[in-house]
Amino acid sequence: MFDALEMSLQFLERLVPVETRIRQRSASLAKQLADASESIALNLGEGRLRHAGDKRRHFEMAAGSASEVTVALRIAIAKRYVTTAELAELEVVLDRVRAMLYRLTR
């Protein structure tokens, strides 16, 4: 099993209620959050079957998307669409995904 992909899918599942709440306040931020979070999983899925530099490139794109998700969530907190307490459990999973992506890109 490819743990990074599985963790990214778990993150997507847990993100749904938060994304829904954000969408009620900002459709554009919710869309970017959805696109970036899906990009993590999609690039991991594609990258795991690629070779050499092409593999790493997909993992780097997934890492970039994880960074975008992080910023989108921080914007949601700053604009009070959600609270840090509401995101605490979600952050635990996202931290694991980011750590795995770090190792995959080094």
Secondary structure, 3 states (H helix, E strand, C coil): CCHHHHHHHHHHHHHHHHHHHHHHHCHHHHHHHHHHHHHHHHHHHHHCCCCHHHHHHHHHHHHHHHHHHHHHHHHHHHCCCCCHHHHHHHHHHHHHHHHHHHHHCC
